[in-house]
Amino acid sequence: MKPNTACMQWPSSRHAPVAGPMARALASCVLLFFVLLSGCAKTPPEEALRARVAALQQSLEARDAAAMEAMLDADFIGPDGMDRRDARRMATLLLFRQQQVGVTSGPLDVRLQGDDRATVAATVALTGGSGRLLPDSAQAWRVESGWRLRGGDWYMTSIAWTPALR
């Protein structure tokens, strides 16, 4: 039995797909619309905050105190009245002492407070050493930080930590 080739062809020229510059322009407009629409999709606040915490962790592992400071809010306050500059000095000193720094975080407990504030709590293990196979030092901490959304980015406003193991 021979296949019905009439069903595989356009029945008439009035139903044929539009070809030429007009079709390409229309396809380009539709494609551009979807690209723009996907660009307008805003990252959910919790996801953006988790990414920011991960970037902070990476800056410490990369031993980049300047990148860490850039993620601190202008009004940042830490233990004993530590401000933003003090936090950078402390990080620089600690990073100077260790050739290799490791930051391992447990699950993040993210609590959003309205549209522009949040707290993040986690148990964090910090390791440091000379770069050999095993770290020379390690300590687990319970860390709680406050965050504020400014200009589309999250900035840390406060931090407190206590030893997780006693």
Backbone as a ProteinNet text record, in pm:
[ID]
protein_1_A
[PRIMARY]
MKPNTACMQWPSSRHAPVAGPMARALASCVLLFFVLLSGCAKTPPEEALRARVAALQQSLEARDAAAMEAMLDADFIGPDGMDRRDARRMATLLLFRQQQVGVTSGPLDVRLQGDDRATVAATVALTGGSGRLLPDSAQAWRVESGWRLRGGDWYMTSIAWTPALR
[TERTIARY]
84	0	88.9	54.7	132.7	83.9	178.3	133.5	64.4	-28.9	-103.3	-16.8	46.5	136	58.8	-66.3	-146.7	-161.2	-165.6	-178.5	-49.4	60.4	188.7	223.3	138.2	165.3	63.5	101	6.3	-105.7	-231	-341.7	-348.1	-307.2	-306.5	-204.4	-173.6	-72.9	-120.2	-251.1	-297.8	-273.6	-249.2	-219.9	-70.5	8.6	152.5	212.4	318.9	380.8	434.8	427.4	475.4	627.7	685.9	831.3	880.1	1005.7	1062.7	1088.1	1115.3	1155.7	1049.1	922.9	815	811.9	827.9	826.6	947.2	1061.5	1182.1	1168.3	1111.4	1092.1	996.2	888.4	791.7	856.3	932.4	1000.6	1100.8	1170.8	1268.1	1198.5	1084.6	1009.3	961.4	910.5	863.8	981.4	1094	1212.6	1260.3	1265.6	1306.2	1211.9	1082.9	984.7	1013.6	1039.9	1066.4	1200.2	1299.6	1427.7	1409.1	1336.5	1311.5	1227.1	1129.4	1044	1125.4	1216.4	1299	1395.5	1440.1	1527.9	1455.2	1325.9	1246.7	1214.6	1228.3	1198.5	1298.2	1247.2	1330.3	1364.9	1488.6	1529.5	1453.3	1392.1	1320.7	1415.8	1368.2	1455.7	1538.1	1476.6	1551.7	1663.4	1635.8	1737	1852.4	1819.2	1922.4	2006.9	1944	2016.2	2108.1	2060.6	2145.4	2267	2246	2357.3	2457.2	2407	2495.1	2578.1	2515.1	2588	2696.6	2663.1	2762.2	2877.6	2848	2953	3042.3	2983.1	3061.1	3155.4	3103.2	3185	3300.3	3271.6	3375.5	3482.3	3440.1	3539.2	3635.5	3585	3673.4	3767	3714.3	3799.3	3903.6	3870.2	3964.5	4060.1	4042.2	4126.1	4117.7	3997.5	3974.5	3894.4	3965.1	3899.2	3824.2	3872.3	3804.7	3668.5	3662.4	3534.3	3438.5	3491.4	3408.5	3352.7	3437.9	3393.2	3286.4	3297	3200.5	3060.2	3048.6	2917.2	2859.4	2933.7	2886.3	2815.9	2705.1	2628.4	2709.2	2682.7	2750.6	2726.5	2612.1	2576.7	2610.1	2696.5	2730.5	2779.8	2735	2783.9	2803.7	2918.4	2949.8	2973.1	3027.8	3053.8	3145.7	3118.9	3200.7	3207.9	3101.4	3097.2	3178.4	3216.1	3294.1	3217	3283.1	3220.6	3276.2	3240.2	3278.9	3431	3498.9	3645.3	3711.8	3659.1	3715.1	3698.7	3585.2	3560.7	3663.1	3693.3	3793.2	3931.3	3965.8	4096.2	4108.4	4001.5	4003.2	4017.2	3941.2	3949.1	4088.1	4145.2	4279	4381	4372.2	4464.5	4449	4324.4	4301.2	4344.5	4318.8	4357.3	4509.3	4573.9	4719.7	4784.8	4722.7	4777.9	4762.8	4667.5	4638.1	4664.7	4740.5	4766.4	4642.2	4565.8	4445.7	4331.4	4214.8	4097.8	3983	3912.4	3795.2	3673.2	3561.5	3436	3331.3	3278.9	3176	3053.5	2944.1	2821.9	2722.3	2653.9	2541.3	2422.5	2306.1	2187.6	2161.7	2127.1	2096.2	1951.6	1929.5	1794.4	1768.8	1700.9	1673.8	1533.9	1526.2	1396.6	1380.8	1290.2	1263.3	1175.3	1203.7	1126.6	1083.3	969.1	924.2	996.5	1001.2	1062.3	1212.1	1263.8	1402.4	1489.1	1443.5	1523.1	1516	1622.9	1626.1	1730.9	1716.9	1822	1859.4	1985.8	2036.3	2114.3	2078.9	2149.6	2200.4	2316.4	2374.6	2487.2	2519.9	2641.2	2748.3	2862.2	2968.1	3097.7	3165.3	3296.9	3402.4	3496	3607.2	3734.2	3809.8	3937.2	4045.6	4164.5	4277.2	4402.8	4496	4620.2	4720.5	4824.5	4937.4	4921.5	4810.6	4788.7	4818.3	4857.6	4882.7	4750.6	4758.5	4640.6	4533.4	4573.3	4477.8	4494.1	4382.9	4394.9	4469.5	4534.5	4605.6	4510.2	4398.8	4301.5	4160.9	4065.7	3925	3839.2	3729	3635.9	3497	3396.7	3257.5	3192.8	3116.2	3050.9	2903.1	2824.8	2683.1	2679.2	2642.4	2647.7	2506.9	2477	2350.6	2384	2328.6	2357.4	2227.8	2232.8	2121.2	2156.2	2055	2077.1	1973.1	2013.4	1924.3	1938.3	1825.7	1824.8	1835.5	1940	1960.5	2001.5	1929.9	1966.1	1970.3	1889.4	1882.7	1979.7	2068.4	2163.6	2144	2174.6	2168.1	2302.4	2298.9	2418.8	2402.5	2509.7	2506.1	2508.9	2413.8	2404.9	2460.6	2461.2	2511	2551.3	2635.1	2675.6	2709.8	2677.4	2714.8	2747.8	2844.2	2881.8	2916.7	2890.1	2926.2	2980.4	3070.1	3120	3005.5	3005.6	2899.9	2928.6	3055.6	3095.4	3165.3	3131.7	3196.7	3252.6
-116.5	0	123.3	217.7	337.8	445.7	517.9	621.2	734.6	796.1	908.4	1033.9	1068.1	1183.7	1313.9	1311.4	1433.2	1488.9	1401.2	1447.4	1510.4	1480.7	1531.7	1664.7	1713.4	1837.7	1941.5	2067.7	2175.5	2167.9	2175.6	2162.1	2272.4	2391.8	2499.2	2603.7	2692.6	2793.1	2891.9	2908.1	3003.6	2952.2	2820.4	2765.7	2740.8	2769.9	2745.2	2840.4	2796.3	2885.2	3011.2	3121.3	3248.6	3242.6	3280.5	3277.6	3417.1	3436.9	3564.3	3655.8	3782.6	3877.7	3900.5	3897.7	3921.3	3810.5	3686.1	3573.9	3579.8	3612.5	3621.9	3735.2	3846.3	3959.5	3920.8	3851.3	3807.2	3707.6	3612.5	3514.2	3583	3682.8	3757.1	3832.7	3891.6	3964.8	3871.3	3754.9	3657.5	3610.9	3580.9	3537.8	3647.3	3770.8	3882.9	3900.8	3884.9	3896	3794.6	3670.2	3566.9	3589.3	3638.8	3670.3	3781.7	3886	3996.7	3951.9	3868.9	3818.4	3737.2	3654.6	3574.8	3664.3	3774.1	3867.6	3944.6	3961.1	4033.4	3945.7	3817.5	3727.6	3755.4	3795.5	3832	3707.2	3700.7	3589.3	3598.6	3490.3	3494.2	3536.1	3613.7	3667.2	3560.8	3449.7	3347.3	3289.2	3267.7	3213.7	3313	3441.2	3544.8	3554.9	3543.2	3550.6	3430.2	3312.8	3193.2	3206.9	3263.6	3284.6	3385.2	3486.1	3586.9	3526.5	3441.3	3373.6	3283.8	3214.4	3129.2	3213.6	3331	3419.4	3468.9	3495.3	3536.7	3424.3	3303.8	3186.3	3171.3	3187.7	3175.5	3284.1	3404.8	3512.2	3480.1	3417.5	3378.9	3266.5	3167.7	3058	3105.7	3211.1	3268.3	3366.8	3383.3	3471.6	3615.7	3658.6	3791.7	3876.2	3943.7	4024.3	4142.8	4197.2	4309.9	4267	4149	4098.2	4070.1	4019.1	3995.3	4127.5	4229.4	4360.1	4420.9	4400.1	4455.7	4400.8	4287.8	4228.8	4272.7	4356.3	4406.7	4539.4	4558.1	4681.1	4796.2	4917	5034.1	5045	4995.7	4999.7	4869.7	4787.3	4657.5	4673.8	4579.9	4574.5	4428.7	4401.4	4266.5	4264.4	4156.5	4144.6	4256.6	4299.4	4402.3	4531.9	4565.9	4691.7	4692.1	4575	4564.5	4630	4722.3	4781.1	4715.6	4770.1	4713.1	4708.4	4815.8	4819.2	4722.5	4714.9	4620.3	4476.3	4447.3	4312.2	4278.3	4375.6	4350.2	4328.5	4409.5	4392.9	4255.2	4212.3	4081.5	3970.9	3980.6	3879.8	3877.8	3994.5	4002.2	3933.7	3959.9	3899.4	3747	3700.4	3555.6	3489	3554	3497.2	3499.4	3598.4	3607.4	3491.6	3451.8	3343.8	3206	3191.3	3060.8	3064.1	2969.2	2960.4	2910.5	2827.8	2771.4	2783	2829.1	2847.1	2766	2695.4	2620.1	2664.7	2679.5	2717.9	2616.4	2542	2443.4	2475.2	2501.8	2541	2426.2	2414.4	2321.5	2385.7	2325.9	2384.2	2526.2	2614.5	2752.2	2762.8	2828.2	2859.3	3004.6	3026.9	3161	3202.3	3316.7	3370.3	3510.8	3523.3	3653.8	3735	3864.1	3956.9	4072.1	4056.2	4155.1	4135	4241.5	4233.2	4260.6	4326.3	4371.9	4337	4250	4209.2	4057.9	4002	3857.3	3824.4	3705.9	3650.6	3514.9	3480.9	3351.8	3291.1	3169	3097.9	2965.3	2923.7	2796.5	2758.7	2631	2584.9	2582.1	2643.2	2659.8	2602.6	2520.4	2468.9	2548.6	2604.3	2678.3	2598.1	2583.2	2513.1	2602.2	2582.4	2659.5	2576.6	2609.8	2535.2	2581.2	2501.8	2534.5	2478.5	2415.3	2361.5	2213.6	2152.9	2008.7	1933.4	1802.7	1718.4	1746.7	1757.2	1782.2	1924.7	1987.3	2123	2121.7	2232.7	2247.2	2282.8	2349.3	2387.5	2378.2	2355.4	2348.2	2385.5	2452.3	2490.9	2500.7	2454.2	2465.8	2580.4	2660.9	2777.5	2778.6	2830.3	2858.7	3006	3037.4	3174	3222.2	3345	3409.2	3546	3573.1	3699.4	3767	3900.5	3981	4035.2	4050	4093.2	4197	4286.6	4390.4	4395	4410.7	4422.7	4570.5	4603.8	4741.8	4738.9	4812.6	4822.9	4690	4595.4	4465.7	4361.8	4399	4304.2	4296.4	4180.7	4160.1	4195.1	4268.2	4305	4263.3	4210.2	4166.8	4289.5	4295.8	4408	4373.2	4244.8	4204.5	4057.8	4022.1	3881.8	3856.6	3736.3	3690.4	3543.3	3496.6	3356.3	3307.8	3178.4	3110.6	2973.4	2920	2785.1	2684.1	2598.2	2497.5	2376.4	2351.8	2237.8	2292.1	2238.7	2282.9	2166.4
0	0	0	-79	-97.7	-0.4	70.8	164.2	90.6	160.4	104.7	115.6	8	8.9	6	-26.7	-28.9	112.4	214.2	352.3	402.2	334.9	380.2	313.8	228.2	158	200.7	181.5	210.2	108	152.4	59.6	-44.4	-8.5	-107.4	-64.2	-153.2	-123.2	-17.7	0.7	101.9	243.1	261.8	393.7	415	318	328.8	432.3	500.2	598.3	531.5	605.3	553.4	551.2	443	431.5	398.2	420.1	380.7	498.9	469.8	571.9	678.1	640.3	736.9	841.8	801.1	893.8	987.2	931.8	1015.8	1117	1078.1	1169.8	1282.1	1245.7	1346.4	1443.1	1391.3	1476.2	1567.5	1515.6	1596.6	1708.6	1679.6	1782.7	1892.9	1854.5	1953.9	2040.1	1976.9	2050.4	2145.8	2099.6	2182.7	2301.1	2278.1	2386.4	2496.8	2459.3	2559.7	2630.8	2560.3	2623.8	2726.6	2687.6	2780	2898.5	2871.3	2978.5	3078.6	3030.1	3121.1	3198.4	3138.8	3208.8	3316.5	3302.6	3401.8	3521.6	3506.2	3617.4	3728.9	3842.3	3955	4034.5	4081.3	4165.4	4296.3	4341.1	4469	4581	4679.1	4784.3	4856.3	4893	4966.6	4880.3	4752.8	4661.8	4644	4630	4614.3	4741	4856.2	4983.1	5000.8	4966.7	4974.4	4882.1	4764.1	4670.4	4728.8	4797	4856.8	4970.1	5051.7	5159.5	5098.9	4990.8	4924	4868.7	4815.3	4763.9	4877.9	4992.7	5109.6	5151.8	5154.4	5188.4	5089	4961.3	4858.7	4872.8	4911.6	4927.7	5042	5147.9	5257.8	5216.1	5145.7	5099.5	4999.6	4924.1	4828.4	4897.1	5027	5108.4	5060	5023.9	4968	5067.6	5158.1	5261.2	5200.4	5089.5	5024.6	4970.1	4908.9	4857.9	4972.8	5084.1	5201.6	5253.3	5263.5	5314	5223.7	5093.2	4998.6	5020.4	5088.9	5114.9	5248.7	5321.2	5450	5429	5497.5	5490.4	5550.6	5507.1	5563	5713.4	5760.5	5903.2	5975.2	5917.2	5976.3	6120.4	6205.6	6343.7	6382.8	6441.9	6487	6636.8	6687.9	6831.7	6882.6	7002.6	7069	6988	6917.1	6842.6	6714.3	6666.1	6542.1	6427.4	6356.5	6239	6112.8	6001.2	5872.1	5855.3	5886.6	5873.1	5969.8	6093	6189.8	6141.2	6078.7	6026.7	5918.3	5832.9	5727.9	5789.7	5889.3	5954.8	6018.8	6088	6153.3	6049.1	5940.3	5834.2	5771.9	5747.6	5688.8	5779.6	5908.6	6003.9	6006.4	6013.4	6017.2	5887.1	5775.2	5646	5627.9	5685.5	5679.2	5754.6	5864	5947.3	5883	5792.9	5734.3	5584	5535.5	5392	5318.8	5387	5326.9	5427	5379.8	5464.4	5406	5492.4	5449.7	5528.6	5461.7	5525	5480.3	5575.9	5544.4	5628.3	5560.6	5629	5630.4	5742.7	5748.4	5678.3	5689.5	5625.1	5676.6	5583.7	5620.2	5664.4	5777.1	5824.2	5788.1	5676.7	5626	5669.9	5737.6	5781	5723.7	5628.5	5567.9	5660.9	5668.8	5751.6	5661.7	5601.8	5504.7	5372.8	5294.8	5161.7	5160.9	5267.3	5258.9	5379.1	5465.6	5582.4	5597.3	5654.9	5676	5780.5	5839.3	5923.7	5866.1	5881	5835.2	5950.2	5986.4	6092.7	6036.8	6086.4	6042.4	6136.5	6134.9	6199.9	6091.8	6122.9	6024	6080.4	6001.2	6038.4	5963.8	6038.3	5979.4	5998.6	5892.1	5900.2	5842.7	5891.8	5841.7	5849.6	5765.3	5769.4	5667.4	5658.9	5572.7	5432.2	5403.6	5270.5	5259.3	5369.6	5366.5	5358.3	5359.2	5342.5	5448	5574	5681.5	5733.4	5775.5	5830.5	5964.1	5993.8	6120.6	6234.2	6199.9	6301.9	6244.2	6334.1	6294	6413.1	6385.7	6491.1	6429.9	6503.4	6460.2	6537	6465	6523	6489	6577.9	6551.2	6513.6	6390.2	6338.5	6306	6348.1	6311.7	6254.1	6137.3	6070.1	6027.8	6026.2	5977.7	5840.5	5755.9	5617.9	5577.9	5486.6	5434.4	5282.8	5215.4	5069.4	5033.4	4957.3	4911	4764.8	4683.5	4542.1	4470	4512.9	4446.1	4500.1	4594.2	4652.4	4803.3	4859.4	5003.3	5065.6	5176.4	5250.8	5396.8	5454.4	5593.7	5684.3	5776.6	5870.4	6007.7	6041.5	6173.5	6169.1	6266.7	6280.8	6426.4	6469.6	6603.3	6591.6	6670.9	6666.1	6805.7	6826.5	6951.2	6914.3	6995.2	6965.2	6961.2	6862.3	6848.9	6935.4	6963.7	7047.3	7170.6	7282.5	7407.3	7479.9
[MASK]
++++++++++++++++++++++++++++++++++++++++++++++++++++++++++++++++++++++++++++++++++++++++++++++++++++++++++++++++++++++++++++++++++++++++++++++++++++++++++++++++++++++

